[in-house]
């Protein structure tokens, strides 16, 4: 009672955290009991903790007062930060709180998030979202890319209570899951956000963030009340060991017959933090049987390799230090992406060390890959893929320095990469990169990589040692964002013999100049008078856009490619707007030129691209479409034809009578181009259906069914083809945090015309512990 009265008195006198202008933590003594993580903010410690409630709106309009009250309190125990967040809501029956998979907490749900930068440089930040159903989504945010990466997972604990006037959240963030310098570090920085999905979906923030900022973490505020925390805990050692046991039964069949195989394997992952600034990761015989199938992409009319996201836990520590891109598509390498972990197919073992200092950081990785994946070699007009049949050693190291000059901080990085296949065949890359903010509106960054390669392929596609070849890759970018403009310009050059077998390289032997000019317009009402009043809507953000790009070849005598050929030229005026219900609408005209092969015709396709994405209702949580229509280039036939490319996506969530939830996601894609006779020269279709039945907060049943088909009609100079694949994955999972997971699954694949079938049954148990 005494503590309660004191807390009320402090609030009345204005001595809370809001009076001091920021969020502050209450240090608990060793004798005080740690609050139970149950979502209730009724323990005595919460009555004494400073309270912050000065939230402002960021979306749809920034720098506006928050519509509904949100409060934040922070407790600091000897081993964790505990956040208590209260989200008031005058219509609690409209709170969207579906059960969902980890890392699938999006803006179609009510959630709060904590964005924390223990390094204090605003270069990257760890974040955790907690939905109103208690589901966690976590990861890393990179300031340079201004992008979230949901792949990394932290060992967090959260609980939520639904209340008559909103909901409350308790989030326990162990100090062992934070990455901070041993000494001389800057103050820890923090921002708390709240998403409220209604017709005008809102995002409120605890920091004065503006849409003009270069990144979402540009205005993180100091977290007060920590005192000498770093000095007290920097010597503490944390060790987590996660052994895993996998039993598997496989059946494979092809034209040569059927083969059955059973196995029992033991693996383990280890994470050791000997002190605050070091993290050591190790893996032995890892098994990735529970990882989701990759989402199919339309690739039949694409000359270049497409990248896919990483989902394997060992590769996800310190992705910000590595510079590892998590984007998908054929130009994912435009950020550094000197290390692309999907180039590692089946590691036998791996070891990784990461260090973070006050003004520098570094990571070193080495592993043994058993093979079975692909090695890519690119040129100006495409990417060739070769089977990686041999075991190899992959090593990667990068360090990044922060150099301060006045109010600006220059980031300078150095990296080294090697892939050793044995018998003198290898690939090595050395490089440097930089990032330099210029004032509050501009950012300069770039990298230069140099490679030496003695791993080549003979006429049969077999890996062999060749005379060493050297190459380089240069990429620079300038970006400006203010209230009127959101512009960028890039220059990229890659020599013909550049290769990076630990990275993602889809094209070489070219130079490319790209400019994006985006004129930002104020919020306004848009209307289509011909459709009546119902067609009027508020555009919270509106950009008029123009993309200009030209890509030309460099001299490549080995492949008979002359210098100066235009590979592609783009002139694409367009628009983008954001409206209610998290709706985005975009479109552009493609007034382009493209060449399919060296010495070929420079074609002039003309296309219209339109797309939208929206969160329409609480049950139809996502509806999206992307259409490209017009005269398109058929790359294999080297001619223009009428065609289209269409992608459709829908996500549904529905409660079930016994307290369970169903997630259902459907993706459909089709691409085709017609020949001069009006017939389809090729057709590509793909489809993926994903259904997740959440039986409880700990138990789920996930089913994925996907199929792809590529058909090409035979004609003079072109062989006909009909390639099909079907994949099915069914997995039951019982999960208690990150450390205790039981998975039971069935995976089936069928590829035609090779008539290859593969069926696998597996059971996998992971049990983590701290010695």
Secondary structure, 3 states (H helix, E strand, C coil): CHHHHHHHHHHHCCCCCCCCCCCEEEECCCCCCCCCCCCCCCCHHHHHCCCECCCEEEECCCCEECCCCEEEEEEECCCEEEEEEEEECCCHHHCCCCCCCCCCCCCCCCEEEEEEECCCCCCEEEEEEEECCCCEEEEEEECCCCEEECCCCCCEEEEEEEECCEEEEEEEEEHHHCCCCCCCCCCCEEEEEEEECCCCCEEEECCCCCCCCCCCCCCCEECECCCCHHHHHCCCCEEEEEEEEEEEEEEEEECCEEEEEEEEEEEEEEEEECCCCEEEEEEECCCCCCCCCCCCCCCCCCCCCCECCCCCHHHHCCHHHHCCCCCCECCHHHCCCCCCHHHCCCEEEEEEEEEECCCEEEEEEEEEECCCCEEEEEECCEEEEEECCCCEEEEEEEEEEEEEECCEEEEEEEEEEEEEEECCEEEEEEEEEEEEEECCCEEEEEEEEEEEEEEEECCCCCEEEEEEEEEEEEEEEEEEECCCEEEEEEEEEECCCCCCCCCCCCCCCEEEEEEEEEEEECCEEECCHHHCHHHCEEECEEEEEEEEEEEEECCEHHHCECCCCEEEEEEEEEEEEEECCCEEEEEEEEECEEECCCCCCEECCEEEEEEEEECCCCCEEEEEEEEEEEEEEECCCCEEEEEEEEEEEEEEEEECCCCCEEEEEEEEEEEEEECCCCCEEEEEEEEEEEEEEECCCCEEEEEEEEEEEEEECCECCECCEEEEEEEEEEEEEEEECCCEEEEEEEEEEEEECCCEEEEEEEEEEEEEECC
